[in-house]
Each structure stands twice: as structure tokens, then as C-alpha cells.
């Protein structure tokens, strides 16, 4: 998968998962996707379409993008994430997050899951197992 295709997938995922979050939150979610791909040795697309990874894609649904201004902000967040990674930043290796709009998932309570920070309504974690 080429660079542009991978980052397009991340932007689409951000649109559906985090478009209402501050830009810093979108960038953090982008890091989570990239960190998962690197840690699991998968492509970004493989990470995103895995069952029960991102709620917007569960069951193979591909809802349309209807708010183009929001989508452009997601593309900007992906660009910011890429620039941060070039300078060695990766959101402390965060590879999990969840929205505080839902109850904490069981994985968030696991002893090997390290809470890193909360940005907007998303709580970010790293698996230290």
C-alpha cells in the first residue's frame, strides 16, 4: 500500500471516529492507527477493517462522507501526524483509545494497559504486554 492510500484510509477513519474532536484529538487517533499498523505488522487498511477495531467499519459498512469541511480537517490531522512522526513523535506509542461517551471497555481495565492521556472525549492507552 502506498503512502497516499494509507493516509487516505486514516483520514476516512478519523472522519467517522473523531471528526467532532479537537484537532489534537484527531492527530492522536491517527497516531493510534499508525502505531497499531506498525506494532502488528499490518497495513493501515488491514488494521482499520479488522473486526471490532473501529465502530464505523464493523460489519464492513462504509458510510458516506457528507461533511467535506470536516473531512478536510481530518486530512490536515493526518498531515500533522505524519510531520510529528518525522520528528520522532508517536503519541507515546498509544495503540488504543475509546470515547468517554461509552462505558470503559474491558481492555481498558487490563493490568498491562497503560493510560496515557485524555484529549477531548477520547482516552488514550498503550498496551505494555
N, C-alpha and C positions, 0 to 999 in steps of 0.2 A: 504494500500500500504506500502510495507516495505521500509526501508531506502535506500537500494541499487537501487530499481526500481525507486524511486522518484528522486534520484540523477542522474540516467542514463537518465531519461526524461529531466532533467535540462541540462545535458551535450549535448544531441541531440539538444535541443532548442538553446543553446549557439552556437553550430556549425553552425546552419543555420541563426542565428540572429546576431552573434557578432564575428565570427572567425577571422575577419580581424582587430579587435580592440586590443589595448594593453591588457596584462593580467589583469591589474587593471580594465579595462572596462568590460572584461568578468566576473570578480568576481562581479562587480556591477550589471550586468544584472542578474546573478544568485541570488543575494540578492533580486532583484525586484520580481523574480518568487516566491521565498520563502515567501517574505513579502505578496504578493497577496494571496498566498495559506492560510497563517495564518489569514490575515485580513478577507478574505471571507469565512473562514472555509471550504475550499475545499482541495482536494488532489492536488499535483503538476500537475499530469496528467490532472485533470479537469480544472485547470487554463490554461494550455497550449493549450488544444484542444477547449476551448471556442471560439465561433465565433468572429472574428475580434480582437483577443488578440495578436497574433503573426503572422506576414505576411507569414512566411514559411509554416504554417499549415492551413491557410484559405482554406476552402473547403475540409478539410480532406486530403490534399496532404501530402505524406510522401516521400520527395525527398531523394535519397540515400546519404550516407556518402561516399565520394570518396577520401578525403584527410585525411589519417589516422594520420599523424603528427599533423594536425590542430585539429582533434578530441581528441587526447591525451592531447593537450594543454587545451582543453575545460574541460576534466576530471580533470586536475590539478586545473583549476579555480574553479570547484565545490568543490574540496577538500579544497582549500583556503577559500572559502566562509564558508564551514562547520566549519573550525577552527576559523574563525573570529566570527562566531555565538556562539561558545563555550565560547569565551571571552567577550560576550555581545555586539558585534558589529553587526549592521544590515543595514548598509548604510543609517543611519538616517531615517529608515522606508520607504525608496523610494519604491514606488509601480507602477511607470510609467516611461517610457523613450521613446524617439524617436531618430531617426538618423537625423543628420543635412543634410543628402543627400536629404531629403524630406522637403516640407513646413511644418511648425509647425502645428500639428493637432489642431482642435478646442478645445479639452480638455485642451491643454497646456495654453490656454489663460483664462481659468476659474479662477475666483477670489479665489476659495478655493484650487487651485493647487499651491503648493509652489515649486519653482525651488530650487534645492539643489546644483548641480554642473554639469559641463560638463567633461567627460572623453573621450578622442579620439573624435569620431564623434557622441557620444551619450550624450543627455541631460537628466538628471535625476530629477524626481519630486516626491512629496508626496502629496496625497490628504488629505487636512486638513478639511474635511467636517464632 
